Amino acid sequence: MKLAALLADYLYQQKKLDLAGIGTFLIDPSARKSLDAQHPSEGISFQHNASVKDDDSLIGFISAETGKMKTLASSDLASYIELGLQFLNIGKPLQIEGIGTLVKNKNGNLEFTADHLIVSKVKETGIKELSATSISDGLLTTYETLKPKEEKSPRSKKIFLAFLALGTVAVIIWFGYKLNQPDSSSQAAEEISPAITDTSSKVASMDTTTAIKQPMTQAPNNSYRFVIEVANKKRAFYRYYMLKKGNIPIKMSTTDSATFKLYFELHATSADTARISDSLTSRYPAINKRKTFAEQ
Protein backbone atom coordinates (compact mmCIF):
# COMPACT_ATOMS: atom_id res chain seq x y z
CA MET A 1 0.00 0.00 0.00
CA LYS A 2 1.20 3.50 -0.78
CA LEU A 3 2.42 5.52 2.16
CA ALA A 4 0.13 8.47 1.38
CA ALA A 5 -2.90 6.16 1.54
CA LEU A 6 -1.69 4.85 4.89
CA LEU A 7 -1.46 8.42 6.20
CA ALA A 8 -5.05 9.05 5.13
CA ASP A 9 -6.15 5.76 6.70
CA TYR A 10 -4.44 6.72 9.96
CA LEU A 11 -6.13 10.16 9.94
CA TYR A 12 -9.57 8.64 9.35
CA GLN A 13 -9.13 6.28 12.29
CA GLN A 14 -7.34 8.54 14.79
CA LYS A 15 -8.89 11.88 13.68
CA LYS A 16 -5.42 13.41 14.00
CA LEU A 17 -2.18 13.12 12.01
CA ASP A 18 1.14 14.71 12.98
CA LEU A 19 3.89 14.98 10.32
CA ALA A 20 7.24 16.12 11.69
CA GLY A 21 8.40 19.45 10.30
CA ILE A 22 5.06 20.05 8.57
CA GLY A 23 2.19 20.25 11.06
CA THR A 24 -1.02 18.59 12.24
CA PHE A 25 -4.03 17.40 10.24
CA LEU A 26 -7.40 17.08 11.99
CA ILE A 27 -10.67 15.54 10.84
CA ASP A 28 -14.08 16.57 12.16
CA PRO A 29 -17.04 14.73 10.58
CA SER A 30 -19.50 17.20 12.05
CA ALA A 31 -17.97 20.03 10.05
CA ARG A 32 -19.21 18.53 6.78
CA LYS A 33 -21.62 20.99 5.15
CA SER A 34 -22.18 19.69 1.63
CA LEU A 35 -23.29 16.17 0.89
CA ASP A 36 -22.26 16.54 -2.73
CA ALA A 37 -19.53 13.97 -3.39
CA GLN A 38 -17.85 16.32 -5.86
CA HIS A 39 -16.93 18.75 -3.09
CA PRO A 40 -13.81 18.22 -0.94
CA SER A 41 -14.32 17.42 2.69
CA GLU A 42 -14.71 20.47 4.90
CA GLY A 43 -14.06 18.10 7.79
CA ILE A 44 -10.28 18.05 7.25
CA SER A 45 -8.23 20.96 8.60
CA PHE A 46 -4.52 21.68 8.94
CA GLN A 47 -2.34 23.53 11.44
CA HIS A 48 1.13 24.50 10.27
CA ASN A 49 3.69 23.71 12.94
CA ALA A 50 7.28 23.00 11.94
CA SER A 51 8.17 21.96 15.51
CA VAL A 52 5.91 18.90 15.46
CA LYS A 53 7.86 15.72 16.24
CA ASP A 54 7.55 12.18 14.92
CA ASP A 55 4.43 10.32 16.05
CA ASP A 56 5.44 6.90 17.45
CA SER A 57 1.90 5.58 17.07
CA LEU A 58 1.94 6.54 13.38
CA ILE A 59 5.21 4.65 12.88
CA GLY A 60 3.71 1.64 14.64
CA PHE A 61 0.65 1.84 12.40
CA ILE A 62 2.77 1.94 9.22
CA SER A 63 4.87 -0.96 10.49
CA ALA A 64 1.79 -3.05 11.20
CA GLU A 65 0.16 -2.31 7.83
CA THR A 66 3.27 -2.90 5.71
CA GLY A 67 4.84 -5.72 7.72
CA LYS A 68 8.11 -3.83 7.96
CA MET A 69 10.23 -3.31 11.05
CA LYS A 70 9.63 -0.05 12.87
CA THR A 71 13.07 1.24 11.90
CA LEU A 72 12.26 0.74 8.22
CA ALA A 73 8.80 2.23 8.62
CA SER A 74 10.33 5.26 10.35
CA SER A 75 12.88 5.60 7.53
CA ASP A 76 10.14 5.46 4.88
CA LEU A 77 8.13 8.13 6.67
CA ALA A 78 11.18 10.37 7.11
CA SER A 79 12.06 10.04 3.41
CA TYR A 80 8.49 10.87 2.42
CA ILE A 81 8.43 13.97 4.60
CA GLU A 82 11.89 15.07 3.43
CA LEU A 83 10.89 14.84 -0.22
CA GLY A 84 7.63 16.62 0.53
CA LEU A 85 9.47 19.51 2.22
CA GLN A 86 11.83 19.76 -0.75
CA PHE A 87 8.85 20.14 -3.07
CA LEU A 88 7.31 22.78 -0.85
CA ASN A 89 10.58 24.73 -0.57
CA ILE A 90 10.90 25.03 -4.35
CA GLY A 91 7.31 26.19 -4.74
CA LYS A 92 5.78 22.86 -5.74
CA PRO A 93 2.53 21.62 -4.12
CA LEU A 94 2.53 18.55 -1.92
CA GLN A 95 -0.62 16.48 -2.44
CA ILE A 96 -1.39 13.74 0.07
CA GLU A 97 -3.90 11.24 -1.27
CA GLY A 98 -7.22 11.37 0.55
CA ILE A 99 -6.17 14.30 2.77
CA GLY A 100 -5.37 17.41 0.74
CA THR A 101 -2.75 19.64 -0.85
CA LEU A 102 -0.16 21.85 0.84
CA VAL A 103 1.46 24.90 -0.77
CA LYS A 104 4.05 27.26 0.72
CA ASN A 105 3.09 30.94 0.36
CA LYS A 106 5.40 33.94 0.05
CA ASN A 107 5.50 34.34 3.83
CA GLY A 108 6.81 30.82 4.28
CA ASN A 109 3.56 29.49 5.75
CA LEU A 110 1.84 26.37 4.49
CA GLU A 111 -1.64 26.74 3.03
CA PHE A 112 -3.94 23.72 2.95
CA THR A 113 -6.71 22.69 0.55
CA ALA A 114 -8.80 19.67 1.55
CA ASP A 115 -9.00 16.72 -0.83
CA HIS A 116 -11.72 14.15 -1.50
CA LEU A 117 -11.82 11.29 0.96
CA ILE A 118 -11.08 7.73 -0.09
CA VAL A 119 -14.39 5.89 -0.30
CA SER A 120 -13.13 2.53 0.95
CA LYS A 121 -11.47 4.11 3.96
CA VAL A 122 -14.59 6.08 4.85
CA LYS A 123 -16.59 2.85 4.97
CA GLU A 124 -13.95 0.98 6.97
CA THR A 125 -13.64 3.68 9.64
CA GLY A 126 -17.39 4.24 9.93
CA ILE A 127 -17.34 7.92 8.95
CA LYS A 128 -20.79 7.80 7.36
CA GLU A 129 -21.39 11.51 7.72
CA LEU A 130 -18.75 12.24 5.11
CA SER A 131 -19.53 11.61 1.47
CA ALA A 132 -16.49 10.96 -0.66
CA THR A 133 -15.35 10.59 -4.24
CA SER A 134 -12.52 8.60 -5.69
CA ILE A 135 -9.84 10.02 -7.94
CA SER A 136 -7.70 8.20 -10.45
CA ASP A 137 -4.17 7.17 -9.58
CA GLY A 138 -2.89 9.36 -12.37
CA LEU A 139 -4.01 12.48 -10.48
CA LEU A 140 -2.45 11.51 -7.15
CA THR A 141 0.91 12.74 -5.85
CA THR A 142 2.08 9.89 -3.65
CA TYR A 143 5.29 8.79 -2.01
CA GLU A 144 6.55 7.05 -5.14
CA THR A 145 5.70 9.94 -7.48
CA LEU A 146 7.56 12.40 -5.28
CA LYS A 147 10.85 10.67 -6.11
CA PRO A 148 12.88 12.48 -8.78
CA LYS A 149 12.52 10.80 -12.15
CA GLU A 150 15.01 10.66 -14.95
CA GLU A 151 14.09 12.97 -17.78
CA LYS A 152 13.42 11.20 -21.03
CA SER A 153 15.28 12.61 -23.98
CA PRO A 154 12.83 14.09 -26.48
CA ARG A 155 12.95 12.76 -30.02
CA SER A 156 14.25 16.08 -31.35
CA LYS A 157 17.19 15.93 -28.92
CA LYS A 158 18.10 12.42 -30.06
CA ILE A 159 17.96 13.51 -33.71
CA PHE A 160 20.17 16.51 -32.93
CA LEU A 161 22.74 14.31 -31.18
CA ALA A 162 22.73 11.92 -34.15
CA PHE A 163 23.40 14.77 -36.60
CA LEU A 164 26.09 16.12 -34.29
CA ALA A 165 27.84 12.74 -34.26
CA LEU A 166 27.64 12.49 -38.07
CA GLY A 167 28.97 16.02 -38.42
CA THR A 168 31.91 15.21 -36.16
CA VAL A 169 32.76 12.13 -38.21
CA ALA A 170 32.53 14.17 -41.42
CA VAL A 171 34.91 16.82 -40.05
CA ILE A 172 37.42 14.14 -39.01
CA ILE A 173 37.29 12.55 -42.47
CA TRP A 174 37.71 15.94 -44.12
CA PHE A 175 40.77 16.78 -42.03
CA GLY A 176 42.25 13.38 -42.81
CA TYR A 177 41.67 13.97 -46.52
CA LYS A 178 43.27 17.42 -46.38
CA LEU A 179 46.30 16.09 -44.52
CA ASN A 180 46.87 13.52 -47.25
CA GLN A 181 46.62 16.07 -50.06
CA PRO A 182 49.76 17.55 -51.63
CA ASP A 183 50.90 20.67 -49.83
CA SER A 184 52.13 23.96 -51.21
CA SER A 185 55.32 22.31 -52.43
CA SER A 186 53.22 20.22 -54.84
CA GLN A 187 51.66 23.40 -56.14
CA ALA A 188 55.14 24.78 -56.71
CA ALA A 189 55.96 21.66 -58.70
CA GLU A 190 52.95 22.38 -60.88
CA GLU A 191 54.23 25.90 -61.40
CA ILE A 192 57.47 24.60 -62.89
CA SER A 193 55.85 21.84 -64.95
CA PRO A 194 55.57 24.09 -68.05
CA ALA A 195 59.33 24.48 -68.02
CA ILE A 196 59.74 20.71 -67.88
CA THR A 197 57.26 20.22 -70.69
CA ASP A 198 58.99 22.78 -72.84
CA THR A 199 62.23 20.76 -72.80
CA SER A 200 60.61 17.35 -73.35
CA SER A 201 60.85 17.50 -77.13
CA LYS A 202 64.58 18.16 -76.96
CA VAL A 203 65.21 15.37 -74.48
CA ALA A 204 63.15 12.89 -76.47
CA SER A 205 65.40 13.41 -79.51
CA MET A 206 68.59 12.77 -77.50
CA ASP A 207 70.39 9.44 -77.50
CA THR A 208 69.68 7.93 -74.09
CA THR A 209 72.80 5.80 -73.94
CA THR A 210 75.01 8.77 -74.72
CA ALA A 211 73.34 10.89 -72.05
CA ILE A 212 73.96 8.21 -69.45
CA LYS A 213 77.60 7.60 -70.28
CA GLN A 214 78.58 11.27 -70.31
CA PRO A 215 79.45 12.95 -67.02
CA MET A 216 77.30 15.83 -65.81
CA THR A 217 78.46 19.04 -67.50
CA GLN A 218 78.10 22.55 -66.17
CA ALA A 219 74.63 23.98 -66.59
CA PRO A 220 74.11 27.04 -68.80
CA ASN A 221 73.80 30.48 -67.24
CA ASN A 222 70.53 31.04 -65.36
CA SER A 223 70.01 27.26 -65.30
CA TYR A 224 70.30 24.79 -62.45
CA ARG A 225 70.37 21.05 -62.25
CA PHE A 226 67.86 19.87 -59.69
CA VAL A 227 69.01 16.40 -58.59
CA ILE A 228 66.01 14.38 -57.44
CA GLU A 229 67.91 11.18 -56.61
CA VAL A 230 71.42 9.76 -56.33
CA ALA A 231 71.37 5.97 -56.70
CA ASN A 232 73.25 2.89 -57.83
CA LYS A 233 73.14 1.69 -61.42
CA LYS A 234 70.22 -0.70 -61.09
CA ARG A 235 68.02 1.72 -59.24
CA ALA A 236 68.99 4.70 -61.42
CA PHE A 237 68.29 2.90 -64.70
CA TYR A 238 64.96 1.57 -63.43
CA ARG A 239 63.72 4.98 -62.38
CA TYR A 240 65.15 6.73 -65.42
CA TYR A 241 63.19 4.54 -67.83
CA MET A 242 60.03 4.67 -65.71
CA LEU A 243 60.06 8.49 -65.83
CA LYS A 244 60.89 8.52 -69.51
CA LYS A 245 57.98 6.18 -70.10
CA GLY A 246 55.74 8.89 -68.65
CA ASN A 247 57.28 11.50 -70.98
CA ILE A 248 59.06 13.18 -68.08
CA PRO A 249 62.21 15.08 -69.26
CA ILE A 250 64.50 13.46 -66.74
CA LYS A 251 68.25 13.34 -67.27
CA MET A 252 70.85 11.01 -65.83
CA SER A 253 74.62 11.18 -65.56
CA THR A 254 77.50 9.51 -63.78
CA THR A 255 81.18 10.16 -63.19
CA ASP A 256 82.27 6.72 -62.04
CA SER A 257 79.66 4.30 -63.48
CA ALA A 258 78.78 3.35 -59.91
CA THR A 259 76.76 6.30 -58.67
CA PHE A 260 74.17 7.95 -60.90
CA LYS A 261 72.33 11.25 -60.60
CA LEU A 262 68.80 11.75 -61.86
CA TYR A 263 68.07 15.43 -62.43
CA PHE A 264 66.06 18.11 -64.21
CA GLU A 265 67.77 21.03 -65.88
CA LEU A 266 65.65 24.15 -65.40
CA HIS A 267 65.98 27.89 -65.79
CA ALA A 268 65.82 29.47 -62.33
CA THR A 269 67.32 32.17 -60.15
CA SER A 270 69.25 31.39 -56.99
CA ALA A 271 66.33 32.72 -54.95
CA ASP A 272 64.00 30.14 -56.51
CA THR A 273 66.15 27.05 -56.03
CA ALA A 274 64.90 26.24 -52.52
CA ARG A 275 61.25 26.52 -53.51
CA ILE A 276 61.71 24.44 -56.66
CA SER A 277 63.74 21.82 -54.76
CA ASP A 278 60.99 21.43 -52.19
CA SER A 279 58.39 21.08 -54.94
CA LEU A 280 60.39 18.42 -56.77
CA THR A 281 61.03 16.53 -53.52
CA SER A 282 57.28 16.35 -52.99
CA ARG A 283 56.49 15.30 -56.55
CA TYR A 284 59.45 12.96 -57.19
CA PRO A 285 60.52 11.58 -53.79
CA ALA A 286 63.75 9.57 -53.70
CA ILE A 287 63.71 5.99 -52.44
CA ASN A 288 66.19 6.95 -49.72
CA LYS A 289 64.02 9.98 -48.85
CA ARG A 290 66.86 12.38 -49.67
CA LYS A 291 65.65 15.84 -50.64
CA THR A 292 66.15 17.34 -54.08
CA PHE A 293 69.11 19.72 -54.28
CA ALA A 294 70.23 22.27 -56.87
CA GLU A 295 73.63 22.63 -58.43
CA GLN A 296 75.20 24.35 -61.42
C-alpha positions, 0 to 999 in steps of 0.5 A: 500500500502506498504511504500516502494512503496509509497516512489518510487511513491513519487520519480517518481512524485517529482523527489526527495526524502529525507529520514532523516538520510540517504540522497537524491534520485534523478531521471533524465529521460534524464540520461537513456541510455539503453532501455533494460527493464532488466537493472536498471534505470540509471536515479536514483541517490543517495547522502549520507547525514546523516543531511537530515531532515524529508520532510513534503511534503513526510509525507503529501503524505503518509498520503493522500495515506494511509488515516492515520493522519499525526502523524501516517504517520510520525511515520510509516516513522520514524520506516521504516527509523530506521529499515533501518539504523539498517540493514545498521549498521550491514552490511545488505543491505537496498532495497527500492522497485522501487528505489534501494539498499543501502549498508554501506561500510567500511568507513561508507558511503552508496553506492547505486545501482539503482533498476528496476522501477515499471511499473505501477508507470512509466505509472501513472507519465508519465515517458515514457523515462524510460523502467521498469521491474517488480520484484516479491514480494518475491524479495523485501525488504519492510517495513514489511519485515524489521521487525524482525521475530521470528525464526522457530525452525528447525525439528532437534531442536524439535527432540533434545528437545523431546529426552532431555525431555524423557532423563530427565524423565528417569533419574528421574525415575531411581533415584526414583527406586534407592532410593527405593532399599535396601541400604547397610544395606540390603546387610549386611543382605544378608551377614549374611543370611548363618548363619541364614540358617545354624541354621534353621535345629536346630530351626525347630526340637525345640518344639515351645511352650517350646521355647516361655515359657522359658525365654531368656538364656545367649547366648554362647560365641562369640554369640549375640542375635539380638532382632528385635522386642519387642511386646505384646503377640498377636503381637509377636505370629503373627509375630513369626509364620509368620516368621517360615512359611517362614523358618526363624530361629526366636526365641522368649522368654519372662520373664513375659508373657506380653512382648515378644522378637523376636530375632536371635542368631548369631555368631558375634564379638562386632565390627560386632554387629552394622553392623548386627543390621542395616542390620536386622533392614532394612530386618525385621523392627519392627511395632513400628519402633524400631531398632534391638539391640544386647545383650548377 
